[in-house]
Amino acid sequence: MALEQYRHKRDPERTPEPFGSGDSSTAVFSRSGGMFVIQKHAATRLHYDFRLEMEGVLRSWAVPKGPSLDPGEKRLAVHVEDHPIDYGDFEGIIPKGQYGGGTVLLWDRGTWEPEGDMDPVAAYRKGHLKFRLDGEKLHGGWALVRMGGRNQDEGHENWLLIKEKDDAAVPGSADAVVEENPDSVASGRAMAEIAADPERVWQSNHAEKNPSFKDKIAAKAAKKATAKKA
Ligand code: MN
C-alpha cells in the first residue's frame, strides 16, 4: 500500500524508474536503520531528494537547496511519497512530460542509524527524527523535524533538515558541500554528462556485472555483524 501513490504517478511503459517488486517483506530494514540515498534531481526546479530506508520503502523528502553542513542552516524538506527500495540505485533520465521529468544523479549514499532511545518509526511519526549518516559525502548527526501546523496536505508536509553540531559540522559553510561536490558517487559523472547520454545510463543500470547498491549494503551489514561477534 505504501507505494500506491508512487505507482499512481508514473507509467512503467514511459519511464525507466524502478517500480519495486511489490513485496516489501524481503526488505532489509531493521529498527537500527538502513540505507540512505540523496538524488540530485534536475526537474522543473533543481532539488535534492533525501531518502531513508524505513519499513520496506524509501521515506522521501524533496530538499530544494540541498543539505548544508552548517547547523545554523535549516533546510526546507518537503515530505513526498514513499519510493521503492530499488529507487536507491536509480541514476538517469526521466523522460520529458513524465512525472518528475528531468535528470537524476546519485549525489550521495550510504547507511543511516537512529540516535536516541526512541524507536525510529515512532520518532518519524512524531515528526522528530535524529540520526547519523555514514555516506560518501555526508557524515555525523542530522535531524529531520516536521514543522508545526496540522492542516498541511497529507504526505506533503514541510519538514526541516538540520545538521547537528558535531565534528562533521562546518559552521558558516552555507552551500559549500553541494557546490564543491556536485558529481555522482555512483558514476563520477556530472549532471550534464548523464543528461547527454541516456542509453548508456539505462544500460549501466541494468548490467548484471554491476552489483546493486542493495547487495553492497547487505554485504556491509554482514561484515559489521561479523565484526561485532568477533
Ligand atoms: Mn525529485
Boltz pocket constraint, residues with backbone or C-beta under 6 A from the ligand:
constraints:
  - pocket:
      binder: B
      contacts: [[A, 39], [A, 41], [A, 43], [A, 47], [A, 49], [A, 62], [A, 100]]
      max_distance: 6.0
